[in-house]
Structures are given as C-alpha cells and as structure tokens.
Amino acid sequence: MSEIFKQIPLYRFISYCDDTGLDKTVLDCGAGGDCPPLSLFSEYGYLTQGIEFSTSQLEEAEKYAKKKNQNLNIEQGDMRKLKFADETFSFVYSYNSVFHMKKEEVLKSVNEMKRVLKKDGLFFVNFLTVKDFRCGQGGNLGDNQYEQLDDNMPVIHSYYEEEEADVYFKDMKILFKETRVVERIFEGIPIRQGFVDYIAVKR
C-alpha cells in the first residue's frame, strides 16, 4: 500500500497538475524534512527537483529518499534566487515554507518561482494567516511579521490577511483558493493554525 502523506493539500494540487497534460516536471521550494512531499510526486511519475535552505532539513530528506530508494534531486538552495532558467518546470510549489521570511523576501521568492514556471504551468503556495494562534507573539517586526522560536531557534514568520496575498497572483489566473483554520492537539496543547492555499496558472 502506498504511503499516505501528511501534506494533504498537495493531493489536490497533483490532481490539477495531472489534468493539464503538461510534462511531469516539478520543483519543490522548501523540499527538506523527514517526510518530503516530492516523494509523493515521484510515486505519481513526476520528474522531481527540490531546493532546501537548511542543511539539517536537507539531510533528513536525503535519509528518507535513500530509505525509499528514490532519487528526488533535492539540493541546497535559496528560493529567493533560484539557479534554474526561465520556464524550466511545468509545476512549482512551496508548502509550509515561504512564510518563514519577511514579506519583502516572500515577494522575491514568489517572483522567482513564477519565473521558472512554464507558460500554462501550475503554481501552488500557501501562507500563514492572522487567524493563526502565534500571530502577535514574539519580536514584532511590523506588518504582522514576528521573530519567533521553532525548536528553540529564532525564525521569522509572516502572517497574512485573507485577501492580502492575492496581489502576488495579479499576473496569473487563480484556479483555487482556500482559507483554512485547523484546530488540533499538539503535544497535549490545543492550538489553532491559519492558512490560505493558492493554485494558480501562469498565463
């Protein structure tokens, strides 16, 4: 039986991608971790490429890929300055990653991901929203941007109003948008997470 991946919104993205008929080339920006979703795309027959800024997260992904005998092609990189040529990939996504920086850097990253996306290709990205329980905590950097701790390491998180990120897609057609509030128990503590997901096509 195939593994069920925890990044559930990406199943919808794959469904959209499959319906395009484009070459199955996909780039993941923020591809590290102990359960890299590029493995899911590989199982669906996609030619995968990924970049990851953190060396420790990259190592986790490499361990996972080796265990599954997959070549996911994940390397260290920075989504604010992608090394790939214009219109290289049919599909590009960033899941739970791009909001770990200030909004001016988020804009650079989104523009870079759109640059390497082929015409008629699909782009998935999600953002934290101001409905998230951590919005307002930590060092205030202005404009709903905060320096917070993840695993006792300082990390910047940017939070968005529900319509705020729409401007990133003014040169694209939004095919799908969903605002989600997830309430769950994490390590015995009830938490509330806020997200907004986008799937858009490059015109």
N, C-alpha and C positions, 0 to 999 in steps of 0.2 A: 504494500500500500504506500502511495506517495505521502511524503511529509506534508502536514498542514502548517503553513507559515503564519506567524502571528501578525504580519503586516497585511491585514485583511483588505484595506482599500486598494492594494495593488492587484488583487484578483480582478476587480472591476477594470483597472487600467489595462491589464492583459487582454480582457475581453474587447475593449475598444481597439487595442492595437491589432488583434487578430482580424478584426473586421475591415482594416484598411487595405490589406493586400500588399503592403509595402514590405521590402526586405526586412528580415527579422534581426536588425542591428539595434542594440540598446545600450545606453550609457546610464550608470547609476552614479550620482554625485553625492558622496557620503555613504560609501559602499561597505564600510567595515562593520565589525561586531561579530558576536558569536552565532548569529543566525542571518547571514547576508541574503537579502531577498533576490539578489542576482541568481542564486541557486534555483529559485522558483522559475525565473525566466529561462534558465538553462534547461530545466526539465520540460519546458514548453517549446524547446527547439530554437531558442534565440541565441545569436552570437553576442556574447556579453563582454562588456568593458566597464570598469569601475575605477573611481578615484576616491581616496580616503586621506584626509589630512593627518589624522592621528596614527602614529606608528603602532601603538598598542592595539588599537581597533583593527588596524590592517593585519597584524599578527593573528588576532582572533579569527578574522575572516579566512586567512590562509590555512589555519588549522582546520576550520570547518570544511573548506573546499577539498583539502587533502583527505579528510575522513570520508567524504562522499565521492572521491575520485573525480572531481570536476575541475576544469580549468576556467576559472571565472574572469581571469585577466584583470585583477584589481591591483592597482599600484598607488603609491603615494602621490598626491596631487592636491591642488587648491582650486575649488570651483570658482573662485574669483578671477582666475586666469587659467583657463583650460588650454592645454597644449594642442588640441585637435584642430584640424582645418574646418573652415566653414562647411556646414551642411554635410557632416560626416555620418550622422546617425538618424535612423528612421524614428527612434523613440528615445526620449531622455526623461529621467525622473530624479527627484530628490525627496526622499521620505524621512520625515522627522529629523531633518538635518540643517536646512538652510537658515532656520531661525536662530542658530547658535552664533549669531554675529549681529553687529549693529545694522540698522536698516539701510544705511548707505552702502554697506557691503552686501547686503541681501540683494539690492538692486543690481550691483555689479555681477553677482553670481547668476541671477535670473537672466540678465542680458547675455552672459556667456553661454548659458545652457541653451538659450534660444538661437544663438549664433551657430552652434554646432549641430542644430537640428535641421534635417532636410525639409524642403518645402512639402507641405501636406503631412509632415510628421506630427506626432503627438507628444505633448509635454505634460507630465504630472508633477505637481509640487504641493506641499501643504505647509501651513503656518500655524503657530500658536495664536490663540485669540485672547482678548482681555477677560474672557469668562474663565480662563484657567486659574486654578487656586493659587498659583505662585505669582501671578501678576500683582505688582505692588511691593513685593518683598525684595530685600537686598539693596545694593547700592543703586540709587536712581540716576540713570544716565540721560533722562529726558525722553519724551515721546514714547512712553510705555516700553522703555528699554532698561534692563536691570542686570547688574552683575550679581550672580547667584552661585551657589555651590552645588556641584554634581559630584558625588563620591568624594567630597571634601576638596574638590578642585574648583577654582573660580572659573565660571563660564558665563558668557553674555547670552541672555535670552531676550528676543524681541517679540512683543505681543501686538496683535493687530485688531482693530475694529473690524466688524463683519464685512464691510464693503471696502476697506482701506486698500487691500492688495489687488483689487480689480484693475487698478491703473497699470499694473505690471503686464496686463494682457490686452492693452488697448490696440496693439498691432496684431493680435491673434483673435481667433474665434473661440470663446469658451463653450465647450461641449457639455461640461458637467461641473457643478459647484455644489458642495455640501458643507454646511456648518455642523459640527458635531460637539456635543458635550458628553464626556464619558465620566461616569461616576463609578469608582471601584475601590476595592480594599487593597492597599499596598503595604505590605509588612505590618498588617494589623491596624492600619490607619486609613480611614475613609478619605479619599481625595477626589477632586473634580478637575478634569483636564478639558481644555477647549481647543478645538482645531477647526480649520477651514481648508478643504481639499479642492484642488482645481485640476481639470483635464482640459487642455486647450490644443487647438490645431494651428500650425504655422501656415499662414496664407501667402 
